[in-house]
Amino acid sequence: MSEKTASSTPPTSPAPEPTAPGPTASGTGPEPTVSGAAPRSTTASGAVPASRRGSRMFPDGTGPSPDPAGSHFERRIRSFQPRRSRVTTGQADALRRLWPLWGLDIDGRRVLDLDEMFGGLPVVLEIGFGMGEATARMAAADPSTGILAVDVHTPGQGNLLGLAERDGLTNVRVANGDAIILLREMLPPAALAGVRVYFPDPWPKKRHHKRRLIQPEFLSLVATRMKPGAVLHCATDWEPYAEQMLEVLTAHPGFVNTVPDGGYAPRPDFRPLTRFEGQGLEKGHVVHDLLFARA
């Protein structure tokens, strides 16, 4: 996406057909393929031949990049694991038409002008939006707030763009790549009116706990990008992770619990109940919300 404010009428001119799958945002595996469309050249088994592997689904500038930051920044312990699933024809169409207007690759090479991008609206950063249904509902319920939604899941990126077009939402932008690079390299200090981290990967195995997003180092970084009083809102249905979140947030000098006596907060009305959350509740999971204000 260009950093200019998007209009409410996206372009409808056709774009080039997607090519064969390429690497994911992490550079560790194949990009999802387009469901319902046979590849132009496959082996007898249906696999893409070696000569086509590594090519991009979308030409430069017309869709999310497989590895937007490339080798320009050091590899770090990542808190996300790209999911590989098929991109439907509708999602691919939304990406081709709307990515140049409302999409953003996190390449780490420039500082974003959020005022220009969102027409002066206060901006909330959402890290990890899944298929985007909850993001679209929150954007529709509060058109006076811009949502910069970050994920690496290509089907979800296309789905959210399609929902934004269907519902006439002009306050959503979709960013592709590592939220840490976005925060560290591409956002100026005190730029954000809020940060949302809903149901991040809990990395349940002890040896993987270092991959959890909500750590002291992350909180120190995100605090520098939040305005005083802006709220970091986390939610998880994994009890041990909720306990860790509460512990590190309570101990961090940059944040203050909005719950007067400490502890978890009730789910605020503005956070929709998602299908994922509903499935967890049906299994007996307990969902915890944490709302901490930037000190």
C-alpha positions as CSV (number, residue, x, y, z in Angstrom):
1,M,0.0,0.0,0.0
2,S,1.1,3.5,-0.5
3,E,1.2,5.5,2.7
4,K,-1.5,7.8,1.4
5,T,-5.0,7.7,2.9
6,A,-7.1,5.2,1.0
7,S,-10.4,6.2,-0.6
8,S,-13.6,4.3,0.1
9,T,-13.8,3.1,-3.5
10,P,-11.1,0.5,-4.3
11,P,-9.9,-0.1,-7.8
12,T,-11.7,-2.8,-9.8
13,S,-9.4,-3.2,-12.8
14,P,-8.1,-6.8,-13.3
15,A,-4.7,-7.7,-12.1
16,P,-2.3,-10.4,-13.3
17,E,-3.1,-14.0,-12.4
18,P,-1.2,-15.3,-9.4
19,T,1.9,-17.4,-10.1
20,A,2.9,-20.6,-8.4
21,P,3.5,-20.7,-4.6
22,G,6.6,-19.1,-3.1
23,P,8.1,-18.8,0.4
24,T,6.0,-17.7,3.4
25,A,6.7,-14.5,5.3
26,S,9.1,-16.4,7.5
27,G,10.9,-17.8,4.5
28,T,10.5,-21.3,5.8
29,G,8.0,-22.9,3.5
30,P,5.6,-22.5,0.6
31,E,3.1,-19.7,0.3
32,P,-0.5,-20.9,0.3
33,T,-1.9,-21.7,-3.1
34,V,-5.2,-20.4,-4.6
35,S,-8.0,-22.8,-4.0
36,G,-10.2,-23.8,-6.9
37,A,-7.6,-22.9,-9.6
38,A,-5.4,-25.6,-11.0
39,P,-1.7,-24.6,-11.3
40,R,-0.6,-23.9,-14.8
41,S,2.1,-26.5,-14.6
42,T,2.2,-29.5,-12.2
43,T,3.7,-32.9,-12.0
44,A,1.6,-36.1,-12.4
45,S,1.0,-36.1,-8.7
46,G,-0.3,-32.5,-8.7
47,A,2.8,-30.9,-7.1
48,V,4.3,-27.8,-8.5
49,P,7.6,-28.8,-10.3
50,A,10.9,-27.7,-8.9
51,S,11.3,-25.1,-11.7
52,R,8.2,-23.2,-10.5
53,R,8.9,-23.4,-6.8
54,G,10.0,-20.2,-5.0
55,S,8.1,-17.9,-7.4
56,R,5.7,-15.4,-6.0
57,M,1.9,-15.6,-5.8
58,F,1.6,-11.9,-6.5
59,P,4.0,-9.7,-8.6
60,D,5.7,-6.9,-6.8
61,G,3.3,-4.2,-5.5
62,T,0.1,-6.2,-6.2
63,G,0.0,-8.4,-3.1
64,P,1.8,-9.3,0.1
65,S,5.4,-10.2,-0.2
66,P,6.6,-13.7,0.8
67,D,9.4,-12.1,2.9
68,P,9.0,-8.4,3.1
69,A,11.9,-7.6,5.4
70,G,14.2,-10.0,3.6
71,S,17.7,-10.2,5.0
72,H,17.9,-6.5,6.0
73,F,17.2,-7.2,9.6
74,E,18.6,-9.9,11.9
75,R,16.7,-13.1,12.4
76,R,15.2,-13.2,15.9
77,I,13.3,-15.7,17.9
78,R,9.9,-15.3,16.4
79,S,6.7,-15.5,18.3
80,F,4.6,-16.5,15.3
81,Q,4.4,-19.6,13.2
82,P,3.1,-19.1,9.6
83,R,0.1,-21.3,8.9
84,R,-0.2,-22.9,5.5
85,S,-3.6,-23.1,4.1
86,R,-5.2,-22.5,0.7
87,V,-6.2,-19.0,-0.4
88,T,-9.7,-19.1,-1.9
89,T,-10.4,-17.5,-5.2
90,G,-12.3,-14.7,-3.4
91,Q,-9.4,-14.0,-1.0
92,A,-6.9,-13.9,-3.9
93,D,-9.2,-11.5,-5.8
94,A,-9.4,-9.2,-2.8
95,L,-5.7,-9.3,-2.4
96,R,-5.1,-8.5,-6.1
97,R,-7.5,-5.6,-6.1
98,L,-7.2,-4.1,-2.6
99,W,-3.6,-4.7,-1.5
100,P,-2.2,-1.8,-3.5
101,L,-4.8,0.4,-1.8
102,W,-5.1,-1.0,1.8
103,G,-2.1,-3.3,2.2
104,L,1.4,-2.8,3.6
105,D,4.5,-4.9,3.6
106,I,6.6,-4.6,6.7
107,D,9.9,-4.1,5.1
108,G,11.5,-2.0,7.8
109,R,12.8,0.6,5.3
110,R,10.7,3.6,6.1
111,V,8.8,5.3,9.0
112,L,5.0,5.4,8.4
113,D,3.0,8.5,8.6
114,L,-0.1,7.2,10.4
115,D,-1.9,10.6,10.2
116,E,-1.6,10.5,6.4
117,M,-2.5,6.8,6.2
118,F,-5.6,7.1,8.3
119,G,-6.7,10.7,7.7
120,G,-5.8,11.9,11.2
121,L,-7.7,9.2,13.1
122,P,-6.2,7.7,16.3
123,V,-4.6,4.4,15.4
124,V,-4.8,1.1,17.3
125,L,-2.3,-1.7,16.3
126,E,-3.8,-5.2,16.3
127,I,-1.2,-8.0,16.3
128,G,-2.5,-11.2,14.9
129,F,-6.1,-11.0,13.5
130,G,-6.7,-14.5,12.2
131,M,-9.4,-14.4,9.5
132,G,-10.3,-10.8,10.4
133,E,-13.9,-11.2,11.4
134,A,-13.5,-9.6,14.8
135,T,-11.3,-6.8,13.4
136,A,-13.9,-5.9,10.8
137,R,-16.6,-5.9,13.5
138,M,-14.6,-3.6,15.7
139,A,-13.8,-1.3,12.8
140,A,-17.4,-1.1,11.9
141,A,-18.5,-0.3,15.5
142,D,-15.9,2.4,15.9
143,P,-15.2,4.2,12.6
144,S,-13.5,7.1,14.5
145,T,-10.5,4.8,15.2
146,G,-8.1,3.4,12.6
147,I,-6.9,-0.2,12.9
148,L,-3.5,-1.2,11.7
149,A,-3.9,-5.0,11.6
150,V,-0.8,-7.2,11.3
151,D,-0.6,-10.9,10.4
152,V,1.4,-13.3,8.2
153,H,-1.6,-15.5,7.3
154,T,-2.3,-14.8,3.6
155,P,-5.9,-16.2,3.6
156,G,-6.7,-14.0,6.6
157,Q,-5.2,-11.0,4.9
158,G,-7.4,-11.5,1.9
159,N,-10.5,-12.3,4.0
160,L,-10.1,-9.1,6.0
161,L,-9.7,-7.0,2.9
162,G,-12.8,-8.5,1.4
163,L,-14.7,-7.8,4.6
164,A,-13.6,-4.2,4.7
165,E,-14.7,-3.7,1.1
166,R,-18.1,-5.5,1.7
167,D,-18.8,-3.4,4.8
168,G,-17.5,-0.1,3.4
169,L,-14.7,0.2,6.0
170,T,-12.1,2.8,5.3
171,N,-10.4,2.7,8.7
172,V,-8.6,-0.6,8.3
173,R,-5.2,-1.2,6.9
174,V,-3.6,-4.7,6.6
175,A,0.1,-5.2,7.3
176,N,2.1,-8.3,6.3
177,G,5.1,-9.4,8.2
178,D,6.8,-9.2,11.6
179,A,5.1,-6.9,14.1
180,I,8.4,-6.4,16.0
181,I,10.0,-4.9,12.8
182,L,7.0,-2.7,12.4
183,L,7.2,-1.4,15.9
184,R,11.0,-1.1,16.0
185,E,11.7,0.3,12.5
186,M,8.5,1.8,11.0
187,L,6.5,3.5,13.8
188,P,7.5,6.8,15.4
189,P,7.5,7.2,19.2
190,A,4.1,7.7,20.8
191,A,2.2,7.0,17.6
192,L,-0.4,4.5,18.8
193,A,-3.6,5.1,20.6
194,G,-3.7,1.4,21.6
195,V,-2.4,-2.1,21.0
196,R,-4.4,-5.3,20.8
197,V,-3.0,-8.8,21.1
198,Y,-5.9,-11.3,21.0
199,F,-5.2,-15.0,21.5
200,P,-1.5,-15.1,20.5
201,D,0.2,-18.5,20.1
202,P,0.6,-19.8,23.7
203,W,3.6,-21.9,22.8
204,P,2.6,-24.4,25.5
205,K,5.8,-26.4,25.7
206,K,8.3,-25.1,28.2
207,R,11.2,-25.1,25.8
208,H,9.1,-22.8,23.5
209,H,8.1,-20.2,26.2
210,K,10.9,-17.9,24.9
211,R,8.8,-17.6,21.7
212,R,5.8,-16.0,23.5
213,L,5.1,-12.5,22.4
214,I,4.3,-10.9,25.8
215,Q,7.8,-10.7,27.3
216,P,9.5,-7.8,29.1
217,E,11.5,-6.9,26.0
218,F,8.4,-6.6,23.9
219,L,6.6,-4.5,26.5
220,S,9.6,-2.1,26.6
221,L,9.5,-1.7,22.8
222,V,5.7,-1.3,22.5
223,A,5.6,1.2,25.4
224,T,7.8,3.6,23.4
225,R,5.3,3.5,20.5
226,M,2.2,4.1,22.6
227,K,0.8,7.5,23.7
228,P,0.5,8.1,27.5
229,G,-2.7,6.6,28.6
230,A,-3.1,4.3,25.6
231,V,-4.2,0.8,26.5
232,L,-2.5,-2.5,25.7
233,H,-5.3,-5.1,25.6
234,C,-4.4,-8.8,25.7
235,A,-6.7,-11.8,25.7
236,T,-5.9,-15.5,25.9
237,D,-7.6,-18.8,26.8
238,W,-4.4,-20.4,27.9
239,E,-4.3,-20.2,31.7
240,P,-0.5,-20.4,32.1
241,Y,0.1,-17.8,29.5
242,A,-2.5,-15.5,31.1
243,E,-0.6,-15.8,34.4
244,Q,2.7,-14.9,32.7
245,M,1.0,-11.9,30.9
246,L,-0.3,-10.7,34.2
247,E,3.0,-11.2,35.9
248,V,5.2,-9.4,33.3
249,L,2.7,-6.5,32.8
250,T,2.3,-5.9,36.5
251,A,6.1,-5.8,36.9
252,H,6.8,-3.5,34.0
253,P,7.2,0.2,34.9
254,G,5.7,1.4,31.6
255,F,2.2,0.0,32.3
256,V,-0.5,0.3,34.9
257,N,-3.3,-2.2,35.3
258,T,-6.7,-0.5,34.6
259,V,-8.4,-2.8,37.1
260,P,-8.2,-0.9,40.4
261,D,-7.4,-3.9,42.6
262,G,-5.2,-5.6,40.0
263,G,-5.9,-8.9,38.2
264,Y,-7.8,-9.7,35.1
265,A,-10.4,-7.4,33.5
266,P,-13.9,-8.4,32.3
267,R,-14.2,-8.7,28.5
268,P,-15.0,-5.2,27.3
269,D,-18.0,-4.8,25.0
270,F,-15.9,-3.7,22.1
271,R,-14.0,-7.0,21.8
272,P,-16.3,-9.3,19.9
273,L,-16.7,-13.0,20.9
274,T,-15.0,-14.8,18.0
275,R,-15.7,-18.3,16.7
276,F,-12.3,-19.4,18.0
277,E,-13.1,-18.1,21.4
278,G,-16.5,-19.7,21.4
279,Q,-15.0,-23.1,20.6
280,G,-12.6,-22.7,23.5
281,L,-15.4,-21.8,25.9
282,E,-17.3,-24.9,24.7
283,K,-14.3,-26.9,25.7
284,G,-14.2,-25.4,29.2
285,H,-11.4,-22.9,28.5
286,V,-11.4,-19.7,30.6
287,V,-10.7,-16.5,28.7
288,H,-8.7,-13.8,30.4
289,D,-8.6,-10.2,29.3
290,L,-5.8,-7.9,30.5
291,L,-6.0,-4.1,30.0
292,F,-2.9,-2.1,31.0
293,A,-2.5,1.6,30.3
294,R,0.7,3.2,29.2
295,A,2.1,5.0,32.2
